[in-house]
Amino acid sequence: MSDKNLTQGTERSFSSTLAAIAWSFVGLRRKSDFERDVTALNPVYVIMAGLIGVAVLIATLLGLVAFATR
């Protein structure tokens, strides 16, 4: 049985989805991890994790700007 067939039926948890999205924001991802994510990530989790990541990024940038302009 190939690796592709082994990963198709298993969904990853929300915490592992957050980790995958975090690595995607940074831009560091191995091809094998990406291929596993394509078959195993729940799209709803990906959207929720992406929105959380964007909110954290914006809050961090706003905090840095507020700190720099004091």
KAZIPE-V517925 format. One record per helix or strand of 2 or more residues. SS is the DSSP state (H for helix, E for strand). FROM is the first residue (numbers start at 1). TO is the last residue. If there is no record, write none. Layout:
# KAZIPE-V517925
SS FROM TO
SS FROM TO
This chain:
# KAZIPE-V517925
H 3 7
H 14 26
H 31 40
H 43 68
